[in-house]
Amino acid sequence: MGASEMARPFLKWAGGKTALLPQLLDAAPGQIDTYYEPFLGGGALFFALQAEGRFERAVLSDSNKELINAYRQVRDNVDGLIRALQVHQRKYRAAEDRAEYYYKIRAKRLTCSLGGAANLIFMNKTGYNGLYRVNSKGRFNVPHGRYENPTICDEASLLAASEALQGVKLVFGDFSSAPRRADVGDFVYFDPPYVPLSDTSNFTSYTAGAFSGPEQKRLALTAAGLVRRGVNVALSNSGHPDIVALYSAADFELTSVDAPRLINSDSAARGSISEHLIRERQEVIFRPRVTSFTQADTRTRTFSRRHPLLGRRRTATTSPALPIQPRSLWRASKR
């Protein structure tokens, strides 16, 4: 990579998965044809998988069009974005009243443009706890944060992220749209707004439409449909009892993991909470019947790289549990 550091999330994001990367990387297949992440957010798992060379292609999507615009600007116009953020950083640090400058930028409607992406990243770095929250009218409404000297323009991080995003498809749309083309050999990771554990933890306003019970049920049906088509699937959600009911034991296995939660107005209430890592049961994944073995069927792949987010080396040798026919043959056998 030509950039000075390995790619990692360039946005802070509520519920970001950096702390759970060891478990998520273990849950992901060793080799992936196309990686889908329909609730993109900070993209921690995407950047981690990209650093390990796990996938051939990636499709990243979100229903937050301003977020997708920010990723597109990082991918396609990173030099212009860096210049715009440097202006924000210089003006913000020089301002006598930093809050006034923040609210001046917040009053502008976010647009799908270079300026809109720069404003979003600026507010992400200077707003309260790096939250992204909108009201019922879709207007960004996070208050000013209290940071002494925030880094608004991390040039090295943006350059590394831009390189990692080259060739990646970025889609604005519903979580069910992009994975419709997922097939055997692909991997889909869903990280939706969680089922709240309490009334005070209810936070689903990343877009103007809340992600509530009916949407959670539709997500579970979408995931089950993918599994039954032979797609590798993993999801994250809260430890709420309703999650157990949503994901049938026939298709999924649920594992409880402890995850840090750093966003709370009361710092004493921050800490670890239990959430679920949900995976397809391996016996549910459809494997095409194989009638012969070839050298290509049994090849293995070894990789060993220092992971930029985990800070340690990961070495793995991967090979298919069963040799997989080329997709063209598999599709022909289904006709």
Buried (B, 14 or more C-beta within 10 A) or exposed (E): EEBEEBBBBBBBBBBBBBBBBBBBBEBBBBBBBBBBBBBBBBBBBBBBBBBBEBBEEBBBBBBBBBBBBBBBBBBBBBEBBBEBBBEBBEBBEEEEEBEEBBEEBBEEEBBBEBBBBBBBBBBBBBBBBBBBBBEEEBEBBBBBBEBEEBEBBBBEBBBBBBBBBEEBEBBBEBBBBBBEEBBBBBBBBBBBBBBBBEEEBBBBBBBEEBBEEEBBEBBBEBBBBBBBBBBBBBBBBBBBEEBBEBBEEEBBEBEEBEBEBEBEEEEEEEEEBEBBBBBBEEEBBEBBEBEEEEEEBEEEEEBEEEBBBBEEEBEEEEBBEEBBBEEEEBEEEEE
